[in-house]
């Protein structure tokens, strides 16, 4: 990762653990952190555990990225830091956020858990912030480990020492469970028992989430927040979905992480190919946006049957989502590469119906972040977004699809008659509505 990013890195047992260490190092207790409301609730609780106040940002409706221009000036003036999400691997506008943070003298953190292969502004995601954190459980698929990367090499040793002090002792039982987990998961997949396994866990009361969001437990949370910063007090929330998040890594974990990292470029190539297939569907291009054509270099606008001549570039939501570009950043003739997204957020009219259709064919959809964090936690624990409608719409309609299963999912959605979402009045996208269904490259 040091070679990939050109930055000093610290190995940590999880992305969330690395983020906590970074927040504690740079932000004094009581500081305010701008973040996305369409985000994992675990990250929200990490911010609270660090003794900080989450401030929810307005988002762009077509990709869930932070809408910088919609953040009130008064909000910028009261911040200690900005935390990007890079949701599903689609980059937040890090170059502009870097400029804003530099001008205000505040810290920029990048949560790159979903974006280990994504780029923005000609640089890898994770190279714009003062610190960035990566998950080795997502693209890498190690189900353990993370990377804390820093811009200033002089703070690396300080952070490594701080992480050492926060680590919990290694447990033999946890290492054994980790060692056999891939074989158990493979058996469940081979026998097509995934839905039955989840149902059994819920029936036995062993599932930590009955719904998309974990139970808030506001009374207990208020007591924990009153004593923050305190990771131990917030552990019941921070550990959800990963109880080993702060355990010292044993040899099984480290060996598996090394093997998986060695295959990362191959995985990213496969994700990029699947992302391109999914972005060509009407659920990506037709969720109320996209479909405008810009003439390429050397052509003249206005020529030809469709208003352009030469080799045109179709630029819209499907060309913005998954490419690390804002609507105003696409230029005529640009070579706009596809990002290797961790999940591709297709925008569908009825997400629950689409999920049910996929589940009937053995495809379980995860990484949903609905409702947005300000609706979930309320004003007691976070400053709400000044413009929450776009985040609510995106969270309600986004169907995160694994690009490694792109062809399978596209076939199921087509067969099931899943319709693309229509944007509500007042939410604008990067281009006019397309005519007819989006293209299907199969």
Secondary structure, 3 states (H helix, E strand, C coil): CHHHHCCEEEEECCHHHHHHHHHHHHCCCCCEEEEECCCCHHHHHHHHHCCCEEEEECECCCCCCECHHHCCHHHHHCCCEEEECCHHHCCCCHHHHHHHHHHHCCEEEEECCCCCCCEECCEECCCCCCEEEEECCCCCCCCCCEEEEECCHHHHHHHHHHHHHHCECCCHHHHHHHHHHHHHHHHHHHCCCHHHHHHHHHHCCCCCCCCCCCCCCHHHHHHHHHCCCCCCCCHHHHCCCCCCCCECCCHHHHHHHHHHHHCHHHHHHHHHHHHHHHHCCHHHHCCCCCCEEECCCCCCCCCCCCCCCCCCEEECHHHHCCCCCCHHHCCCCCCCCCCCCCCEEEEECCHHHHHHHHHHCCCCCCCCCCCCHHHHHCCCCEECCCCCHHHHHHHHHEEEECHHHHHHHHHHHHHHCCCECCCCCCCCCCCCCCCCCCCCCC
